[in-house]
Amino acid sequence: MLSKETLINRITGELESDLAAEQLRKLKLVLTIQLDPFDVTKSSRDLVIYDETSDIAAYKQFFVSKKIQGLSDNTLTLYMRTINFFMKSVRKPYKDVTTNDIRLFIANREMMDRVSKGTIARERGCIVRFFRWLYAEEYIERDPGARVENIKVPKRKKYEFSELDVEKLRAATVKSKELLIIELLLSTGCRVSELVSLNFKDYNPENDSISVIGKGNKQRVLYLNAKAKLALDSYLEDVPHDEGPLFYGQFKGKQMTTAGVQKLLKRVGERAGVFNVHPHRFRRTAATLARRHGMPIELVKSFLGHEKIDTTLEYSMINEEELKLSHKKYIN
């Protein structure tokens, strides 16, 4: 008897010349969902209740290894939520999970739950990497995620702040803390998680730099430009301290949170009349400005703390106006 996967591949293969790639992909998803309740091979359909306590040693060891690897707490939380959600859906021990189980989960997430392709791609990545690790560590005899197709996520243009936007935001600040956060984000291109983790003891006023533990638990140095240095001096006059976190939150003695920074910037954006103001947009703006002023892409990579240059290229995409000016300069 045919397996479900073979049957689906034969059906889509027959229609390959009649349907577009996206139509074939959706047909495959629908067939995967609709055929799930039916037997097309000799297999046991007895319900197996997934016991959350089973495979617990492998589960714990996976997260220990990822923690040692240097993954951030946010990334570990994403892995945990996704794996737990998936295993509760399939209700099987790890060793019994099949490729079709993963495909069915992905199909249901897209067709039934209507989640975005970006979310599905992240969830697929977590599940596939988890089972790849289980296979490499010999907890399972085969890797069910090896043949699960990649999810193609359409790339959307993400915009940096214009020079006018930046000046509006600066003018809309009412506290030295607000201005310093804006200037630090623009000067250093740091992540919001890095910003809130800044400690006064790591600041070196002699060369206007501050050390930070970035993504992957790697230390890097952030450099302050003149505007950021002036903003820091003004902030320390208002909030004098020489130890502990650079930025305190609402509660005395407590480090400011990423949510606190996001809310602060949103308020500044509302006062300035600038929409979509969030920390990551400052990071993209810093990268774009660095490239526009001639910083080599390899240095932009180090400036942003990226491991792969492909990621850096996504941050410093050329806009239409720059392309037009370059065309006039080099082609005309």
Number of C-alpha atoms within 10 A of each C-alpha: 9 11 13 18 17 12 16 19 14 12 15 19 12 11 14 13 10 11 13 10 11 9 14 18 12 14 17 19 20 17 19 23 19 11 15 14 9 9 14 15 10 9 8 7 9 6 8 10 11 15 13 13 9 12 13 11 10 17 17 10 13 16 17 12 12 14 16 10 11 15 15 16 10 10 13 17 12 14 21 16 12 18 20 13 13 18 20 14 13 19 16 19 17 19 16 14 19 16 17 18 20 22 22 21 21 25 21 17 17 17 13 10 10 11 13 11 16 14 14 21 15 15 22 24 17 20 21 21 16 19 23 18 17 21 17 13 13 12 15 19 12 18 21 23 23 12 12 15 9 10 15 10 12 8 8 6 9 11 15 23 21 11 10 10 17 20 12 17 22 18 13 19 20 11 11 17 20 20 24 23 23 20 24 23 23 24 24 23 27 23 19 20 18 15 24 21 20 20 18 16 13 16 20 12 10 6 9 14 17 19 18 20 14 21 17 15 14 10 12 15 17 20 19 22 16 12 14 22 19 14 22 21 14 17 21 14 11 12 14 10 12 12 11 16 20 22 22 17 15 10 8 8 11 12 19 20 18 18 12 15 21 15 14 17 22 18 16 22 22 14 15 18 14 17 11 13 22 16 23 16 19 25 24 25 23 25 28 22 19 19 18 13 8 9 14 11 16 13 14 23 19 15 21 22 21 16 12 11 15 10 12 22 16 14 23 22 17 13 12 9 9 12 11 10 11 12 11 10 9 7 7 6
